Amino acid sequence: MKNMLGNNESLRGLFQGPITDLLVKLNGEDGERVLVELNKFNRRDPCWVPEPTRVEIVEQSPESPLPPVLTSTGNTFADWLTAREEIHKFLTGQKICFRDMFSVTDELLARTDIMPAFRPAGATNRMAIDWKKKLGIEVWEETDVMKYRHAKGPDIPKLCFINRSVRPDESTLGENAKSPNDLIQVELIKGTHWLNLFGYADADNLHFKITGEHLDSETWTWFPEDKLPGGSVAHGYWDADLGKVKFYWSGAGRCDPGIGARLASSIPLKTS
């Protein structure tokens, strides 16, 4: 096979087309940016990658309205996304549209067995607790939630979906129960992960505001990747007697038929 520069005709076409166009761009108003991306190309690094959409977190004024009433929300995933947008507006004062930010398929939008969990860029575990309280939900934490791994917020917003159930995934309960050490060894499908503390807190907010029920009134949910420095792992549940969502920790080797986990599937950000 001949090299593309192996004849004069190829060279003539290259200089009359791409090379000339590149020189014009380098000499234009965006020349510095073009040079930066060209250098990335020469190093075989990704270039001209769109900047991800970023959700800024803005606290509301003391005159904030009451939490939205969402009990009339429809049954589809699209309906629940819209309800989550209302919660976000109440918590931050910012209006967002998930379908503009993320690549949500029509198939997902029509489903009635899943619910979203959303984590804005920069949203920490502490913010998850504060937002619960702002929604009127009492919380108890056995240890400071900021001490867990992954307590700091991500650089880009994250949206995922989980099974719409007050119980963890049935495949992780009862005879199928696994310890956090075992759960993190499970080979997951690409684009999926075990729901973390923040995602659980967010999903519980939405589920409660729509249905009046909290997650895990009779079970607990592990957050396998959310570990304390000593290795203990976080889990959460609803204590109906005390009327609080509780975040505990237990040993990473503990296996209990009433403690499961929730598999989360990521929805990618739109790149243009």
C-alpha positions as a Markdown table, in Angstrom:
| # | Residue | x | y | z |
|---|---|---|---|---|
| 1 | Met | 0.0 | 0.0 | 0.0 |
| 2 | Lys | 1.4 | 3.4 | -1.0 |
| 3 | Asn | 2.0 | 6.2 | 1.5 |
| 4 | Met | -0.6 | 9.0 | 0.9 |
| 5 | Leu | 2.3 | 11.4 | 0.2 |
| 6 | Gly | 3.9 | 9.1 | -2.3 |
| 7 | Asn | 3.1 | 11.1 | -5.4 |
| 8 | Asn | 3.0 | 14.8 | -6.4 |
| 9 | Glu | -0.8 | 14.7 | -7.0 |
| 10 | Ser | -1.4 | 13.8 | -3.4 |
| 11 | Leu | 0.9 | 16.5 | -2.2 |
| 12 | Arg | -0.8 | 19.1 | -4.4 |
| 13 | Gly | -4.2 | 18.2 | -3.1 |
| 14 | Leu | -3.0 | 18.3 | 0.5 |
| 15 | Phe | -1.5 | 21.8 | 0.2 |
| 16 | Gln | -4.5 | 23.2 | -1.7 |
| 17 | Gly | -6.9 | 21.8 | 0.9 |
| 18 | Pro | -6.2 | 20.8 | 4.5 |
| 19 | Ile | -2.8 | 22.4 | 4.9 |
| 20 | Thr | -4.0 | 25.8 | 3.6 |
| 21 | Asp | -7.1 | 25.6 | 5.7 |
| 22 | Leu | -5.0 | 24.8 | 8.8 |
| 23 | Leu | -2.7 | 27.8 | 8.1 |
| 24 | Val | -5.7 | 30.1 | 7.7 |
| 25 | Lys | -7.1 | 28.9 | 11.0 |
| 26 | Leu | -3.8 | 29.3 | 12.8 |
| 27 | Asn | -3.6 | 32.9 | 11.6 |
| 28 | Gly | -7.2 | 33.6 | 12.7 |
| 29 | Glu | -8.8 | 34.9 | 15.9 |
| 30 | Asp | -8.8 | 31.5 | 17.4 |
| 31 | Gly | -5.3 | 30.7 | 16.4 |
| 32 | Glu | -4.0 | 30.0 | 19.9 |
| 33 | Arg | -6.8 | 27.5 | 20.5 |
| 34 | Val | -6.2 | 25.8 | 17.2 |
| 35 | Leu | -2.5 | 25.5 | 18.0 |
| 36 | Val | -3.3 | 23.9 | 21.4 |
| 37 | Glu | -5.6 | 21.4 | 19.8 |
| 38 | Leu | -3.1 | 20.7 | 17.0 |
| 39 | Asn | -0.5 | 19.9 | 19.6 |
| 40 | Lys | -2.9 | 17.5 | 21.2 |
| 41 | Phe | -3.5 | 15.8 | 17.9 |
| 42 | Asn | 0.2 | 15.5 | 17.2 |
| 43 | Arg | 0.6 | 13.8 | 20.7 |
| 44 | Arg | -2.4 | 11.6 | 19.8 |
| 45 | Asp | -4.3 | 13.0 | 22.7 |
| 46 | Pro | -8.1 | 13.6 | 22.4 |
| 47 | Cys | -8.7 | 17.0 | 20.8 |
| 48 | Trp | -11.6 | 19.2 | 20.2 |
| 49 | Val | -13.5 | 17.5 | 23.0 |
| 50 | Pro | -16.6 | 19.6 | 24.0 |
| 51 | Glu | -16.7 | 21.0 | 27.5 |
| 52 | Pro | -19.3 | 19.1 | 29.6 |
| 53 | Thr | -22.4 | 20.8 | 30.8 |
| 54 | Arg | -21.9 | 22.0 | 34.3 |
| 55 | Val | -24.7 | 22.6 | 36.9 |
| 56 | Glu | -23.8 | 25.4 | 39.2 |
| 57 | Ile | -25.1 | 25.1 | 42.8 |
| 58 | Val | -26.7 | 28.3 | 44.0 |
| 59 | Glu | -28.3 | 28.5 | 47.4 |
| 60 | Gln | -31.7 | 30.3 | 47.6 |
| 61 | Ser | -32.6 | 33.3 | 49.7 |
| 62 | Pro | -34.4 | 33.1 | 53.1 |
| 63 | Glu | -37.6 | 33.8 | 51.1 |
| 64 | Ser | -37.5 | 30.4 | 49.5 |
| 65 | Pro | -40.9 | 28.8 | 48.8 |
| 66 | Leu | -42.2 | 25.6 | 50.4 |
| 67 | Pro | -41.0 | 22.3 | 49.0 |
| 68 | Pro | -42.9 | 21.3 | 45.8 |
| 69 | Val | -45.9 | 19.0 | 46.1 |
| 70 | Leu | -45.2 | 16.1 | 43.7 |
| 71 | Thr | -47.9 | 13.5 | 44.7 |
| 72 | Ser | -49.7 | 13.9 | 41.4 |
| 73 | Thr | -46.5 | 12.9 | 39.4 |
| 74 | Gly | -47.2 | 10.4 | 36.6 |
| 75 | Asn | -45.7 | 6.9 | 36.4 |
| 76 | Thr | -43.1 | 7.2 | 33.7 |
| 77 | Phe | -39.4 | 7.8 | 34.0 |
| 78 | Ala | -40.0 | 11.1 | 32.1 |
| 79 | Asp | -42.5 | 12.2 | 34.7 |
| 80 | Trp | -40.1 | 11.4 | 37.5 |
| 81 | Leu | -37.3 | 13.3 | 35.8 |
| 82 | Thr | -39.6 | 16.4 | 35.6 |
| 83 | Ala | -40.4 | 16.0 | 39.3 |
| 84 | Arg | -36.6 | 15.9 | 40.1 |
| 85 | Glu | -36.2 | 19.1 | 38.1 |
| 86 | Glu | -38.8 | 20.7 | 40.4 |
| 87 | Ile | -36.9 | 19.5 | 43.4 |
| 88 | His | -33.6 | 20.9 | 42.0 |
| 89 | Lys | -35.2 | 24.3 | 41.4 |
| 90 | Phe | -36.5 | 24.4 | 45.0 |
| 91 | Leu | -33.1 | 23.3 | 46.5 |
| 92 | Thr | -30.8 | 25.6 | 44.3 |
| 93 | Gly | -33.0 | 28.2 | 42.7 |
| 94 | Gln | -31.8 | 27.0 | 39.3 |
| 95 | Lys | -33.9 | 25.6 | 36.5 |
| 96 | Ile | -32.5 | 22.6 | 34.6 |
| 97 | Cys | -33.7 | 20.2 | 31.9 |
| 98 | Phe | -32.3 | 16.7 | 32.1 |
| 99 | Arg | -33.2 | 15.9 | 28.5 |
| 100 | Asp | -31.2 | 18.9 | 27.3 |
| 101 | Met | -28.2 | 17.8 | 29.4 |
| 102 | Phe | -28.1 | 14.1 | 29.1 |
| 103 | Ser | -28.7 | 11.5 | 26.4 |
| 104 | Val | -32.0 | 10.1 | 27.7 |
| 105 | Thr | -33.5 | 7.7 | 25.2 |
| 106 | Asp | -37.2 | 7.5 | 24.4 |
| 107 | Glu | -37.1 | 3.9 | 25.7 |
| 108 | Leu | -35.9 | 5.0 | 29.1 |
| 109 | Leu | -38.4 | 7.9 | 29.2 |
| 110 | Ala | -41.3 | 5.5 | 28.8 |
| 111 | Arg | -40.3 | 3.0 | 31.5 |
| 112 | Thr | -42.3 | 2.8 | 34.7 |
| 113 | Asp | -39.9 | 0.6 | 36.7 |
| 114 | Ile | -37.0 | 2.9 | 37.3 |
| 115 | Met | -36.3 | 6.2 | 39.0 |
| 116 | Pro | -33.5 | 8.8 | 38.7 |
| 117 | Ala | -30.7 | 9.8 | 41.0 |
| 118 | Phe | -28.9 | 13.0 | 40.2 |
| 119 | Arg | -25.6 | 14.5 | 41.6 |
| 120 | Pro | -24.7 | 18.0 | 40.4 |
| 121 | Ala | -21.1 | 18.9 | 39.8 |
| 122 | Gly | -19.5 | 19.7 | 43.1 |
| 123 | Ala | -22.3 | 18.3 | 45.2 |
| 124 | Thr | -20.9 | 16.8 | 48.4 |
| 125 | Asn | -22.2 | 14.3 | 50.9 |
| 126 | Arg | -22.8 | 17.1 | 53.4 |
| 127 | Met | -24.9 | 18.8 | 50.8 |
| 128 | Ala | -27.0 | 15.6 | 50.4 |
| 129 | Ile | -27.7 | 15.8 | 54.2 |
| 130 | Asp | -28.5 | 19.5 | 54.1 |
| 131 | Trp | -30.8 | 19.1 | 51.1 |
| 132 | Lys | -32.7 | 16.4 | 52.9 |
| 133 | Lys | -33.3 | 18.7 | 55.9 |
| 134 | Lys | -34.4 | 21.5 | 53.6 |
| 135 | Leu | -37.0 | 19.1 | 52.2 |
| 136 | Gly | -38.2 | 18.5 | 55.8 |
| 137 | Ile | -36.6 | 15.0 | 56.1 |
| 138 | Glu | -34.9 | 14.3 | 59.4 |
| 139 | Val | -31.5 | 12.6 | 59.1 |
| 140 | Trp | -29.1 | 10.9 | 61.5 |
| 141 | Glu | -25.5 | 10.0 | 60.7 |
| 142 | Glu | -23.4 | 7.7 | 62.8 |
| 143 | Thr | -20.3 | 9.4 | 61.7 |
| 144 | Asp | -19.6 | 12.6 | 59.6 |
| 145 | Val | -20.7 | 11.7 | 56.0 |
| 146 | Met | -17.8 | 13.8 | 54.7 |
| 147 | Lys | -15.3 | 11.2 | 56.1 |
| 148 | Tyr | -16.3 | 8.6 | 53.5 |
| 149 | Arg | -14.5 | 8.0 | 50.3 |
| 150 | His | -16.1 | 9.9 | 47.4 |
| 151 | Ala | -17.7 | 12.4 | 49.7 |
| 152 | Lys | -16.6 | 15.3 | 47.6 |
| 153 | Gly | -18.6 | 16.1 | 44.5 |
| 154 | Pro | -17.7 | 15.1 | 40.9 |
| 155 | Asp | -16.3 | 17.5 | 38.4 |
| 156 | Ile | -19.3 | 17.0 | 36.1 |
| 157 | Pro | -23.0 | 16.3 | 36.8 |
| 158 | Lys | -24.0 | 12.7 | 37.1 |
| 159 | Leu | -27.4 | 11.2 | 36.3 |
| 160 | Cys | -28.2 | 7.5 | 36.7 |
| 161 | Phe | -31.3 | 5.3 | 37.1 |
| 162 | Ile | -32.0 | 2.6 | 39.6 |
| 163 | Asn | -34.9 | 0.2 | 40.2 |
| 164 | Arg | -38.0 | 1.9 | 41.5 |
| 165 | Ser | -38.3 | 0.0 | 44.7 |
| 166 | Val | -38.3 | 0.6 | 48.4 |
| 167 | Arg | -36.1 | -2.5 | 48.7 |
| 168 | Pro | -32.6 | -3.0 | 47.4 |
| 169 | Asp | -32.2 | -5.2 | 44.3 |
| 170 | Glu | -33.6 | -8.6 | 45.1 |
| 171 | Ser | -30.5 | -10.2 | 43.6 |
| 172 | Thr | -28.5 | -8.8 | 46.5 |
| 173 | Leu | -30.9 | -9.8 | 49.4 |
| 174 | Gly | -31.7 | -13.0 | 51.3 |
| 175 | Glu | -29.8 | -16.0 | 50.1 |
| 176 | Asn | -28.1 | -13.8 | 47.4 |
| 177 | Ala | -26.8 | -11.2 | 50.0 |
| 178 | Lys | -23.1 | -10.3 | 49.7 |
| 179 | Ser | -20.8 | -8.3 | 51.9 |
| 180 | Pro | -19.4 | -5.0 | 50.6 |
| 181 | Asn | -16.0 | -6.8 | 50.0 |
| 182 | Asp | -17.9 | -9.3 | 47.8 |
| 183 | Leu | -20.0 | -6.7 | 46.1 |
| 184 | Ile | -17.0 | -4.7 | 44.8 |
| 185 | Gln | -15.6 | -7.9 | 43.3 |
| 186 | Val | -18.7 | -8.4 | 41.2 |
| 187 | Glu | -18.0 | -7.8 | 37.5 |
| 188 | Leu | -20.5 | -5.1 | 36.5 |
| 189 | Ile | -21.7 | -4.3 | 33.0 |
| 190 | Lys | -20.0 | -1.2 | 31.6 |
| 191 | Gly | -21.8 | 2.0 | 32.6 |
| 192 | Thr | -23.2 | 0.6 | 35.8 |
| 193 | His | -22.0 | 1.0 | 39.4 |
| 194 | Trp | -23.3 | 0.4 | 42.9 |
| 195 | Leu | -25.4 | 3.4 | 44.1 |
| 196 | Asn | -23.4 | 5.6 | 46.6 |
| 197 | Leu | -24.5 | 7.5 | 49.6 |
| 198 | Phe | -25.3 | 10.7 | 47.7 |
| 199 | Gly | -27.3 | 8.9 | 45.0 |
| 200 | Tyr | -29.3 | 7.1 | 47.7 |
| 201 | Ala | -30.1 | 10.3 | 49.5 |
| 202 | Asp | -31.2 | 11.9 | 46.3 |
| 203 | Ala | -33.3 | 9.0 | 45.2 |
| 204 | Asp | -34.9 | 8.7 | 48.6 |
| 205 | Asn | -35.9 | 12.4 | 48.5 |
| 206 | Leu | -37.7 | 12.0 | 45.1 |
| 207 | His | -39.4 | 8.7 | 46.1 |
| 208 | Phe | -40.7 | 10.2 | 49.3 |
| 209 | Lys | -41.9 | 13.4 | 47.7 |
| 210 | Ile | -43.9 | 11.4 | 45.1 |
| 211 | Thr | -45.1 | 8.3 | 46.9 |
| 212 | Gly | -44.9 | 9.3 | 50.6 |
| 213 | Glu | -42.6 | 6.3 | 51.3 |
| 214 | His | -39.0 | 6.3 | 52.1 |
| 215 | Leu | -36.5 | 3.7 | 50.8 |
| 216 | Asp | -35.6 | 0.8 | 53.1 |
| 217 | Ser | -38.3 | 0.8 | 55.8 |
| 218 | Glu | -37.6 | -2.9 | 56.4 |
| 219 | Thr | -34.2 | -3.4 | 54.8 |
| 220 | Trp | -30.8 | -1.6 | 54.5 |
| 221 | Thr | -28.8 | -0.5 | 51.5 |
| 222 | Trp | -25.0 | -0.9 | 51.3 |
| 223 | Phe | -22.9 | 1.8 | 49.6 |
| 224 | Pro | -19.9 | -0.5 | 48.8 |
| 225 | Glu | -17.5 | 2.1 | 47.5 |
| 226 | Asp | -18.2 | 4.6 | 50.4 |
| 227 | Lys | -15.6 | 3.5 | 53.0 |
| 228 | Leu | -14.2 | 5.2 | 56.0 |
| 229 | Pro | -10.4 | 5.4 | 56.3 |
| 230 | Gly | -10.4 | 2.2 | 58.5 |
| 231 | Gly | -12.3 | 0.3 | 55.8 |
| 232 | Ser | -15.8 | 0.2 | 57.3 |
| 233 | Val | -18.6 | 0.8 | 54.8 |
| 234 | Ala | -21.6 | 3.1 | 54.8 |
| 235 | His | -25.2 | 1.9 | 54.5 |
| 236 | Gly | -28.6 | 3.7 | 54.9 |
| 237 | Tyr | -32.2 | 3.0 | 55.8 |
| 238 | Trp | -35.4 | 4.6 | 57.1 |
| 239 | Asp | -36.1 | 4.3 | 60.8 |
| 240 | Ala | -39.9 | 4.6 | 61.0 |
| 241 | Asp | -39.9 | 4.6 | 64.8 |
| 242 | Leu | -37.7 | 7.7 | 65.0 |
| 243 | Gly | -38.8 | 9.2 | 61.7 |
| 244 | Lys | -35.3 | 9.6 | 60.3 |
| 245 | Val | -33.2 | 8.5 | 57.4 |
| 246 | Lys | -30.1 | 6.9 | 59.1 |
| 247 | Phe | -26.6 | 6.5 | 57.7 |
| 248 | Tyr | -24.6 | 3.9 | 59.6 |
| 249 | Trp | -21.3 | 2.0 | 59.0 |
| 250 | Ser | -20.4 | -1.6 | 59.3 |
| 251 | Gly | -17.5 | -3.9 | 58.6 |
| 252 | Ala | -16.8 | -4.5 | 55.0 |
| 253 | Gly | -17.0 | -8.3 | 55.5 |
| 254 | Arg | -20.5 | -8.2 | 57.0 |
| 255 | Cys | -23.1 | -10.2 | 55.1 |
| 256 | Asp | -26.7 | -9.9 | 56.2 |
| 257 | Pro | -29.8 | -11.2 | 54.3 |
| 258 | Gly | -31.6 | -7.9 | 55.1 |
| 259 | Ile | -28.8 | -5.6 | 53.7 |
| 260 | Gly | -28.5 | -5.4 | 49.9 |
| 261 | Ala | -27.3 | -2.9 | 47.3 |
| 262 | Arg | -28.7 | -1.0 | 44.4 |
| 263 | Leu | -27.2 | -1.2 | 40.9 |
| 264 | Ala | -27.2 | 2.2 | 39.1 |
| 265 | Ser | -26.9 | 2.7 | 35.4 |
| 266 | Ser | -25.3 | 5.9 | 34.2 |
| 267 | Ile | -26.9 | 8.2 | 31.6 |
| 268 | Pro | -24.2 | 9.9 | 29.5 |
| 269 | Leu | -23.9 | 13.7 | 29.2 |
| 270 | Lys | -24.6 | 15.1 | 25.8 |
| 271 | Thr | -21.4 | 16.3 | 24.1 |
| 272 | Ser | -22.9 | 18.8 | 21.7 |
